[in-house]
């Protein structure tokens, strides 16, 4: 599933192609979107802003509505110059937004909704902007309070709660816990204030490190690429533990382990040696 860094890069690239330009063409195979377009034409409106909020991508239109999409596991937005051949089959198209220069095409995007400003503010599934670790208004102290409020849940699960830390997904969850030597299966209540602050700080740092400018962000080449580095830039050493079950830990050499976690049975990777469960006496003391 695309995580916050991928959605941020998508929003940045789409913004460069769409913001300030009138929409000259719109089509979709989602009835709710086409019905909205029939009643309130999207063509002729201007894209005011393209925003990422965790794993959601929001396209704000000059008429006051917002097109919100969630990629889930396989969705992606692509950008093409007008007339350029698509790199995915047309049967996978779900939404097309056009201006005079570019096409933004959503392929196999399973969740797409149109919201008024009021409805967007009420929508609990879409995290507020301030909860996104890449947002300029993100407040670590407020995030710490949100994390602390989940005291009876396991740390690895809570890091995936988008209302707590929007943008952190399953890869970053395992990587952040490893970097801070926190066992992902311990309860939030077992963490001290320093550990909570460190988890939040490292979440910001690791996600932000994956949205630095490079050629993948060029308007005409963006194809929903995903790349992720938390350890080294070498592709063979890019991650600390994620996807490395049975391989030696990059710190201690013992085998990395994996286990399903939480109600959604998301896989978690960790090192038992570097990330021991906290001692009960330390928690009580």
Secondary structure by P-SEA (a helix, b strand, c coil): cccaaaaaaaaaaaaaacccccccccccccaaaaaaaaaccccccccccccccccbbbbbccccbbbbbbbccccbbbbbccccccccccccccbbbbcccbbbbbccccccccccaaaaaacccccccccccccccccaaaaaaaaaaaccccaaaaaacccccccccaaaaaaaaaaaccccccccccccaaaaaaaaaaaaaaaaaaaccccccccccccbbbbbbcccccccccccccccccccccccccbbbbbbbcccbbbbbbbcccccccccccccc
